[in-house]
Amino acid sequence: MDRRHFVKISAGAAMGGILGLEHTLLARRAWPVGGRQLDRIGVQLYTVRHLLEEDFEATLEAVAKIGFHEVEFHDYFGRRPEQVKALLERLGLDSPAAHFSWQAFHEDLDGVIETARAIGHRYVLLAWLPPEDRSTLAQYEDLAEFCNKVGKACNSAGLQFAYHNHDFEFQPIGGRIPFDILLDETDPDLVEFEMDLFWILKGGRDPLEYFQSHPGRFTLCHIKDRGEDQKMADVGAGEIDFASIFRRSDQAGLKYYFIEHDEPADPLASIESSFQHLTALTF
């Protein structure tokens, strides 16, 4: 399989007559290559979470040695914000964004903002919804209202709030797509989005269509590849043509690109291989 072929969703088509996460009919199309390259490549540290838990400092040192200049946090493993900031400065790393939990946003928004400002994050992201809070359209409408509220508080503190998708936001409920509710009912000035390119495809949707219909809303993205078995793969080892996606970066509003793999066999080898692929990628 030519991994430079972009995985494009054929709307309405399904294997066995079922339109769903694992049954969407895929089609492929070749795209020409241009001369642009990414000017910054980051990594979501969830990929190396087990290593961070064992040795936080040494793992970040290894990340820096690979060549990354930007990292996105999901956990600080007990380190205080001033400790994290000092380590980043020593290693020459920037952390423009961090994921915080649903619980943290609901129970300690002031703490989220204080932590982000102390470390130097510019974006704070809601990264996950508990299953019991995402089963109805009313819950997503409430979520949109909540995101606007959080976004306003973040903006007042000099930060930007953003929402990170998985695949469940693309499963229709009552004839509507929950992700569309979040896009349509949030204020673009208060709420931006981090598009996870693996999960939107797994959800049966085409990222390019969202770039076109909601230009400028997708400031950040997660770059994870998808193998023939439909599971996550190191970037460049799968079937997604990232060049065709990145060629639309200006339309999407993309500024930050974070490599990620949820369950790599060798986390450091995975992010290094992915980094090398993206460093050489032209679009």
C-alpha positions as CSV (number, residue, x, y, z in Angstrom):
1,M,0.0,0.0,0.0
2,D,1.3,3.4,-0.9
3,R,1.3,5.4,2.3
4,R,1.4,8.7,0.3
5,H,-2.2,8.0,-0.6
6,F,-4.6,10.0,1.5
7,V,-7.4,8.2,3.2
8,K,-10.6,9.9,2.0
9,I,-14.0,9.0,3.3
10,S,-16.7,8.2,0.8
11,A,-19.7,9.8,2.4
12,G,-22.6,7.5,2.8
13,A,-20.8,4.3,1.8
14,A,-20.3,1.5,4.2
15,M,-19.2,-2.1,4.2
16,G,-22.0,-4.6,4.7
17,G,-24.5,-1.7,4.6
18,I,-23.4,-0.3,8.0
19,L,-22.1,3.2,8.4
20,G,-19.9,3.2,11.5
21,L,-16.5,3.5,13.0
22,E,-15.1,0.3,11.7
23,H,-17.2,-0.1,8.5
24,T,-16.7,3.0,6.5
25,L,-15.7,2.4,2.9
26,L,-12.3,4.0,2.2
27,A,-11.1,5.4,-1.2
28,R,-7.7,6.6,-2.1
29,R,-6.4,9.4,-4.3
30,A,-2.9,10.4,-5.3
31,W,-1.8,13.9,-4.5
32,P,1.2,15.9,-6.1
33,V,4.0,17.0,-3.8
34,G,4.9,20.7,-3.4
35,G,7.9,22.4,-1.9
36,R,6.7,23.5,1.6
37,Q,7.8,21.9,4.9
38,L,6.7,22.1,8.5
39,D,8.6,24.9,10.3
40,R,7.9,23.3,13.7
41,I,7.2,19.8,14.8
42,G,6.0,19.0,18.3
43,V,5.1,15.8,20.3
44,Q,2.2,15.0,22.6
45,L,3.9,13.6,25.6
46,Y,1.2,11.1,26.2
47,T,3.1,8.9,23.7
48,V,6.0,8.6,26.2
49,R,3.9,8.7,29.4
50,H,5.3,5.5,30.9
51,L,8.8,6.8,30.5
52,L,7.9,10.1,32.0
53,E,6.5,8.4,35.0
54,E,9.7,6.4,35.5
55,D,12.1,9.3,34.8
56,F,10.5,12.6,34.0
57,E,13.8,14.6,33.4
58,A,15.6,12.0,31.4
59,T,12.7,11.4,29.1
60,L,12.3,15.1,28.3
61,E,16.1,15.2,27.7
62,A,15.7,12.3,25.2
63,V,12.8,14.1,23.5
64,A,14.9,17.2,23.1
65,K,17.9,15.2,21.7
66,I,15.7,13.8,19.0
67,G,15.2,17.4,17.7
68,F,11.8,18.4,19.0
69,H,11.4,22.0,20.1
70,E,7.8,21.8,21.2
71,V,6.0,19.5,23.6
72,E,2.4,19.2,24.6
73,F,1.7,18.0,28.1
74,H,-1.1,15.9,29.5
75,D,0.3,15.3,33.0
76,Y,3.2,16.7,35.1
77,F,3.7,13.6,37.2
78,G,3.8,15.4,40.4
79,R,6.2,18.2,39.3
80,R,5.3,21.7,40.4
81,P,4.8,24.3,37.5
82,E,8.1,26.1,38.4
83,Q,10.0,22.8,38.1
84,V,8.4,22.0,34.8
85,K,9.2,25.5,33.5
86,A,12.8,25.4,34.6
87,L,13.4,22.0,33.0
88,L,11.9,23.2,29.7
89,E,14.1,26.3,29.7
90,R,17.2,24.2,30.5
91,L,16.4,21.8,27.6
92,G,15.4,24.5,25.1
93,L,11.9,23.2,24.8
94,D,8.7,25.2,24.4
95,S,5.3,23.9,25.6
96,P,2.7,25.9,23.8
97,A,-0.2,23.7,24.8
98,A,-1.4,21.2,27.5
99,H,-4.3,18.9,28.0
100,F,-6.4,19.1,31.1
101,S,-9.1,16.8,32.3
102,W,-12.9,17.3,32.3
103,Q,-12.8,17.2,36.0
104,A,-10.1,19.9,36.3
105,F,-12.0,22.3,34.0
106,H,-15.2,21.8,36.1
107,E,-13.7,21.7,39.6
108,D,-10.6,23.9,39.4
109,L,-10.6,26.2,36.4
110,D,-8.6,28.8,38.2
111,G,-6.0,26.1,39.0
112,V,-5.8,25.1,35.3
113,I,-5.3,28.8,34.3
114,E,-2.7,29.4,37.0
115,T,-0.7,26.2,36.1
116,A,-0.8,27.1,32.4
117,R,0.4,30.6,32.9
118,A,3.2,29.5,35.3
119,I,4.6,27.0,32.9
120,G,4.2,29.2,29.8
121,H,1.4,27.3,27.9
122,R,-0.6,29.4,25.5
123,Y,-3.3,26.9,24.9
124,V,-5.3,24.8,27.4
125,L,-7.3,21.9,25.9
126,L,-10.2,19.7,26.9
127,A,-9.0,16.4,25.8
128,W,-11.7,13.8,26.8
129,L,-15.3,13.5,27.7
130,P,-16.5,10.8,30.1
131,P,-18.9,8.4,28.4
132,E,-21.8,9.4,30.7
133,D,-21.4,13.0,29.6
134,R,-21.6,12.5,25.8
135,S,-24.7,10.4,25.0
136,T,-27.3,13.0,24.1
137,L,-27.5,16.1,21.9
138,A,-28.5,18.1,25.0
139,Q,-25.2,17.2,26.6
140,Y,-23.2,18.4,23.6
141,E,-25.2,21.7,23.5
142,D,-24.4,22.1,27.2
143,L,-20.8,21.3,26.4
144,A,-20.7,24.0,23.8
145,E,-22.0,26.5,26.3
146,F,-19.4,25.3,28.8
147,C,-16.6,25.7,26.3
148,N,-17.6,29.3,25.6
149,K,-17.6,30.0,29.4
150,V,-14.1,28.4,29.8
151,G,-12.9,30.1,26.7
152,K,-13.9,33.5,28.0
153,A,-12.1,32.9,31.3
154,C,-9.0,31.7,29.5
155,N,-9.0,34.7,27.2
156,S,-9.3,37.1,30.2
157,A,-6.1,35.4,31.5
158,G,-4.2,35.7,28.2
159,L,-4.8,32.1,27.2
160,Q,-6.7,30.3,24.4
161,F,-9.0,27.4,25.1
162,A,-9.3,24.6,22.5
163,Y,-11.2,21.2,22.2
164,H,-9.5,18.0,21.1
165,N,-11.6,15.4,19.2
166,H,-11.7,11.6,19.3
167,D,-14.0,9.6,17.1
168,F,-17.1,9.5,19.2
169,E,-18.0,13.2,18.4
170,F,-18.6,12.0,14.8
171,Q,-21.2,9.4,15.7
172,P,-24.7,10.7,14.8
173,I,-27.2,11.3,17.5
174,G,-30.7,12.1,16.5
175,G,-29.6,12.8,13.0
176,R,-26.9,15.4,14.0
177,I,-23.2,15.1,14.3
178,P,-22.0,16.2,17.8
179,F,-18.8,17.7,16.5
180,D,-20.8,20.0,14.3
181,I,-22.7,21.2,17.3
182,L,-19.5,22.1,19.0
183,L,-18.3,24.0,15.9
184,D,-21.6,25.8,15.3
185,E,-22.4,26.7,18.9
186,T,-19.1,27.9,20.1
187,D,-17.6,31.4,19.6
188,P,-14.6,31.2,17.2
189,D,-12.9,33.9,19.3
190,L,-13.2,31.8,22.5
191,V,-13.0,28.2,21.3
192,E,-10.5,26.8,18.8
193,F,-10.0,23.1,18.0
194,E,-7.2,20.6,17.9
195,M,-8.0,18.1,15.1
196,D,-6.8,14.6,15.8
197,L,-6.2,13.3,12.3
198,F,-6.4,9.6,13.2
199,W,-9.6,9.9,15.2
200,I,-11.5,12.0,12.7
201,L,-10.8,9.4,9.9
202,K,-11.7,6.6,12.3
203,G,-15.0,8.5,12.9
204,G,-15.7,8.3,9.2
205,R,-15.1,12.0,8.4
206,D,-12.8,13.9,6.0
207,P,-10.7,16.6,7.7
208,L,-10.4,18.6,4.4
209,E,-14.2,19.0,4.4
210,Y,-14.0,20.5,7.9
211,F,-11.2,22.8,6.9
212,Q,-13.3,24.1,4.1
213,S,-16.6,24.5,6.0
214,H,-14.9,25.9,9.2
215,P,-11.8,27.7,8.0
216,G,-9.4,29.0,10.7
217,R,-10.9,26.9,13.6
218,F,-8.2,24.2,13.7
219,T,-5.2,25.8,15.2
220,L,-3.6,22.6,16.4
221,C,-3.5,19.0,15.2
222,H,-2.4,15.6,16.4
223,I,-0.4,13.6,13.8
224,K,-0.8,9.9,14.1
225,D,-0.8,7.4,11.2
226,R,-3.1,4.5,10.4
227,G,-2.0,1.1,9.2
228,E,-3.7,-1.4,6.9
229,D,-5.1,-3.0,10.1
230,Q,-6.7,0.4,10.9
231,K,-4.7,0.7,14.1
232,M,-2.3,3.5,15.0
233,A,1.1,3.4,13.3
234,D,4.2,5.5,13.5
235,V,3.9,8.5,11.2
236,G,5.1,7.5,7.7
237,A,4.4,3.8,8.3
238,G,0.7,4.0,7.6
239,E,-1.7,5.0,4.8
240,I,-2.5,8.6,5.6
241,D,-1.1,11.2,3.2
242,F,-0.3,14.0,5.5
243,A,1.1,16.1,2.7
244,S,-2.3,16.6,1.2
245,I,-3.7,17.6,4.7
246,F,-0.8,20.0,5.5
247,R,-1.2,21.7,2.1
248,R,-4.5,23.1,3.5
249,S,-2.8,24.3,6.7
250,D,-3.5,28.0,5.9
251,Q,-7.2,27.3,5.3
252,A,-7.5,25.2,8.5
253,G,-5.6,27.8,10.6
254,L,-3.0,25.2,11.6
255,K,0.0,26.5,13.6
256,Y,1.0,23.6,15.9
257,Y,1.6,20.0,14.8
258,F,2.1,17.3,17.5
259,I,3.1,13.8,16.8
260,E,1.3,11.1,18.8
261,H,0.9,7.4,19.1
262,D,-1.2,6.0,22.0
263,E,0.4,2.6,22.3
264,P,3.8,2.4,20.6
265,A,5.9,-0.7,21.1
266,D,9.0,1.6,21.7
267,P,7.9,5.1,22.5
268,L,11.2,6.9,21.8
269,A,11.9,5.0,18.6
270,S,8.3,5.8,17.5
271,I,8.6,9.5,18.0
272,E,12.0,9.6,16.5
273,S,10.9,7.7,13.4
274,S,7.8,10.0,13.1
275,F,10.0,13.1,13.6
276,Q,12.4,12.1,10.8
277,H,9.5,11.4,8.4
278,L,7.9,14.8,9.0
279,T,11.2,16.6,8.9
280,A,11.7,15.3,5.3
281,L,8.1,15.7,4.3
282,T,7.3,18.2,1.6
283,F,3.9,19.4,0.6
